[in-house]
Amino acid sequence: MPAAKLEFARRGALSHARQLLLTLTDGRQVSILLDQGFGAWKCEPLRHDFSAKAADQARRLGEQNFSVWIAEPNGSPLVVEMTA
């Protein structure tokens, strides 16, 4: 018969990425990261004129180079993996 153990944490104790960790009866673990959205990501330059015409916004974005990174202190991989 399947069994499950749930662990909960306060929202403030969680990273932006939500994780579902499954421990199988043979000890293997499956880690699934959920709901990262774009709020966890930061970029530079930070300024963008959202009030400009769409064509001007697209042109300006196409002309720029951006540095993009995850803002989580320990990073946040974009993978689903299974460990032994």
Helices and strands as residue ranges (DSSP letters): G 11-13, E 18-23, E 29-34, E 41-44, H 54-63, E 67-70, E 80-83
